[in-house]
Amino acid sequence: MDNNQVPLSVMMENANGKLTAAFSQIAQETHLPAYLLEGIVAGILSDIRKQKNIELAADYAAMNKADKADNTESEEKTDG
């Protein structure tokens, strides 16, 4: 089953489990105290938010481009 057929809720839960397991492994391996790990996680979250904003801007640009193309087609059909 490819990702397009897996419900988003299942994909999110799988990702959550993998992230939690990875975090636990890193915490055990590094022996860093929680307050230092918190700072690292905050930095990672900031990076994720930046990537989300980039993706959102790209999605809006793609939607606007598609809308303009649809409008151009509609205008050409009504003119012709």
QUIQUI-V586559 format. One record per helix or strand of 2 or more residues. SS is the DSSP state (~ for helix, > for strand). FROM is the first residue (numbers start at 1). TO is the last residue. If there is no record, write none. Layout:
ss=SS from=FROM to=TO
ss=SS from=FROM to=TO
//
This chain:
ss=~ from=8 to=30
ss=~ from=34 to=79
//
